[in-house]
Amino acid sequence: MEIFQECDEDGKKYLRKDDIKVAVMMLFGHKISKDEVLQMLSDHGSYQECGEKGLNLAQFRAAMKPKFDAVDEDEQIRHTFLAFDRTCRGFLTMDDVKAVFRQVCPHFAEHRVELAFKELDRDGDGRVSYKDFDFLMKFNYTD
């Protein structure tokens, strides 16, 4: 799962609590609470290294399966876009995307956010329309 690898910045082969929050945000377009993360760790077993709890890839997949089964792809893309388009302009800017990541996961490397935005901003105008966002999200799902 590509999102797992992106959120596992240190290559440790598991996601910590904050990494799980970012991964869920990236996958479903909404934040989850600390309690929801703890419930995932409880339900799906937790990988521990040096006392740090997290989910390895198999556990993360198991935790995400029910969520994927319950969400329609178009609805998921729309919710994700709206989570980033907090001012309801109909497009995203680099600042929009950075603001969401600062709020959801302040430790997430800013250069990774910039790289992701540049991939979305195919024409380089500094804006990502819903149409482009939708196209790229669907392209990535079928990759």
N, C-alpha and C positions, 0 to 999 in steps of 0.2 A: 504494500500500500504506500503510494508516493507521499501522502500526507504524513504518515507515520515517520518516514525518513526525514522529511522537511522539519518536523517538530523535534526530532531527535538530533538536535544540533551538535551535540558532543559525540555522537556515534556510540552511545553507551548501550544501545539495543533495547532500551525501554524508555517509556515516557513518564516523567514526574508529574505531580499534580498540575502544575502550571502548564506543562506541555500538553496534558490531556485537555485542559480548558481551551488552548489555542487550536488543537486539532479538531475539537467539536465545533468551535467557531468557524473554522475553515470548511468543515464538512457540511454543517447544517445552518450556518448563518446566525447563530444565537449563542449567548453565553450560558454556561451552566454554573450552578452554584457549587460552593465548596462541599456541601452535603451530597450533591449528586456525584461529584468526583469520588468522595469517600464511599458512597454506595457502590459505584463501579468497582472500586478496589476491593470492597467486601464481597460483591457478587461474583467477580471474575478472578479472584485470587490476585495476589499482588507479588510482583517481582521485587525482591529486596537485595540491595547491594549496599553494604556499609550502613545498614539501618534505614536507607532511603527507600520508600515505597513507590511503586509505579506499575505500569502494565507493559509486558513485552508484546511483540507483534501479535502473537496468537491470542493473548488475552484481550488486547485492544480490539482485534477483529470480532471476537466473541461479544465484547461490550457494545460494539457499534452495530452488529447485525440487526437487533430488534429496531434500532433507530432507523436504519436504512430501509427495512421492510415496511416501516410505517410512513415514510415520507415519499411523496410523489416528486420526481426529478424536477419538473418545472416549478413546483411550489418551493422546493428547496433552493433553487437558483434565485427565485424572486426574493425569498426571505434573506438570503445571503446578500444580495445586492442592496436591499433596503437597510440591512444592518450597517452597511458601509455608507450609504447615501443618507446620512442622518439629517441633512437639510432639505431633502426631497427635491433636488434640482433635476433629477433624471440622468445624472452622470456622476462619475467619481473623479476626484482629483488625488494627486499624490498625498496631499494633506489629509484628505478624508481617510485614506487607507492607513496612513501613519497614526492618526488619532485613534482609530479603532484598536490597532495593535498596541499602542501605548496604554490604552485603558484595559484591554483584555489580558495582555501579557507584556508588562513593561520590560522584561529581560530579553524579549525577542529581538534579535539583531536588526537594526534599522536598515542595513545594507541588503538584507534578505527581503525586507518589505519593498525596498526600492526596485530590486530585481523582479519581484513578482508584478509590481505595478507596470514596469516597462514591458513585460510580456503581454499584459492586458492591453496596454496603450499601443496598439499596432500601428496607428498612423502618426504617433509621436506628437500629438497636439496637446498633451497634458490632461486629456479627458478620456474617460472610458464610459461609453454609452451603455444602456441596458442591453441593447441589441448585440454589441460587441462582447459584453460580459457573458450574456446567454450563449452566444456562439462558442466562445472559448471554453466555458464551463462544460458544455455538451461535447465539444471536441475532446477535452481531457477525460471525460467519463468513458468515452468509447475507445480511447487510445489503448 
